[in-house]
Amino acid sequence: MIQFDHIVQDPEGLHARPAGKLVKFAQACSSEIRILSGEKSASAKKLFAVMGLGIKRGDTITLLVEGENENPDCEKLKAFCKESI
């Protein structure tokens, strides 16, 4: 399992559009990806679960990547986060 932190930069936080992009990205990965925000966590592959975390701009989230391809999936996810959320 690999984990890393990311500070959300999107002005609206993880509202519908960026959350949808994140879920679509996560669904394309073979690894399991979880998002932790405070005391809550959710699968990054489920839109309503991600939106239910209530993540706002400036929040620090932890992303956990686990699976056979966790190293390449994690590197792609880091790049995605920097560009998109």
Backbone hydrogen bonds, N-H to C=O, Kabsch-Sander energy under -0.5 kcal/mol:
donor,donor_aa,acceptor,acceptor_aa,energy
2,I,65,V,-2.7
4,F,63,L,-1.8
6,H,61,I,-2.5
8,V,6,H,-0.6
8,V,59,D,-2.6
9,Q,85,I,-2.4
10,D,85,I,-1.3
13,G,10,D,-2.0
14,L,55,I,-2.1
15,H,13,G,-1.4
19,A,15,H,-2.4
20,G,16,A,-2.5
21,K,17,R,-2.1
22,L,18,P,-2.3
23,V,19,A,-2.5
24,K,20,G,-2.4
25,F,21,K,-2.4
26,A,22,L,-2.9
27,Q,23,V,-2.6
28,A,24,K,-1.0
28,A,25,F,-0.8
29,C,25,F,-0.5
29,C,26,A,-1.3
32,E,66,E,-3.1
34,R,64,L,-2.3
35,I,42,A,-2.9
36,L,62,T,-2.9
37,S,40,K,-2.7
40,K,37,S,-2.0
42,A,35,I,-2.0
44,A,33,I,-3.0
46,K,43,S,-1.3
47,L,45,K,-0.5
50,V,46,K,-2.2
51,M,47,L,-2.7
52,G,48,F,-1.8
53,L,50,V,-1.3
54,G,51,M,-1.5
58,G,8,V,-3.1
59,D,56,K,-2.0
61,I,6,H,-3.0
61,I,59,D,-0.6
62,T,36,L,-2.4
63,L,4,F,-3.0
64,L,34,R,-2.7
64,L,62,T,-0.5
65,V,2,I,-3.3
66,E,32,E,-2.5
70,E,67,G,-1.6
73,D,69,N,-2.4
74,C,70,E,-2.5
75,E,71,N,-2.0
76,K,72,P,-2.3
77,L,73,D,-2.4
78,K,74,C,-2.6
79,A,75,E,-1.9
80,F,76,K,-2.4
81,C,77,L,-2.7
82,K,78,K,-2.2
83,E,79,A,-1.8
84,S,80,F,-2.8
85,I,81,C,-1.7
